[in-house]
């Protein structure tokens, strides 16, 4: 049964509310045009990767769970563009975007989805366990909220080593009611750890709307109980997400202070591929699609002077890359039976 939404549409841009004023560290560093084009390419690549994953799941190439990111691309792109490439990040099971945007090539990405030996983790992890340790992308975790203490640990390590980094620990809105999340908040504030808990609030915990599972629905307010900064912002606009992410990250980096960053977004598909999404109306989904993050950044790049033919050429190159990556993954071998005994802790 579809629910009536009370949570606001993720329209507009910028900070909606916060538990305390954000510090002023001056203007955010300018993003060169080449970098803006690269972030658009990564958002478009993610969208096309997920569309192919959707088709592959339906034809039986993917087993187990598969959670798609369509509609939320500006969250991963904007936050990652707002921090340093050396800053550690960790997320939950909706992790394809974070992996692709932190350097995982689509070929090994598809191979992992298809259980092939050439996958990111030899075909053993699947959709929920994308990793790229060289680029400080620490997963992909299937247990709801379990990445929260791990993100705290990654941030603690950077402080212990004096590295002046910040960890972005991502989760969905459903994770905020898990005990491990609150334990992580408590220690983060108690020990002054540079971690930002990023809530990707797509307004449905599986099939349950946030109004039915969270009190209060303003999830950033969870920070207030720990004397922590909490910020709520719209998240369909790449530039707006990047700006608020940079401000919150700089506070954590410079002052060793944790925060909650609640980003209001929306997923176009069900919670996972087995979810038909009957709890929401077609009209609701179509209304959110009017604020598509990929199209918003595309329009802005065109308005800044990039020729449409150049952008179309970039998009065509991405589409070819996805086709070639899919075919490469399909041609890859399955793991040898002996691999079942490797990479096991005893």
Secondary structure, DSSP 8 states (H G I E B T S, - for coil): ------S--S-S-SEEEESS------S-----HHHHHHHHHHHHHHHHHHHHHHHHHHTT-S-S-----TT-HHHHHHHHHTS-TTS-EE--S--HHHHHHTT--HHHHHHHHTTBTTSTTTTSS-TT---BGGGTB-----STTTHHHHHHHHHHHHHHTT----EEEEEEGGGGGSHHHHHHHHHHHHHT--EEEEEEE-SEETTEEHHHH-SSS-GGGGGGGGT-EEEEEE-S-HHHHHHHHHHHHHHHHHH---EEEEEE---SS-SSTT---TTS-HHHHHHHHTT-HHHHHHHHHHHTT--HHHHHHHHHHHHHHHHHHHHHHHTS-B--GGGGGSS---
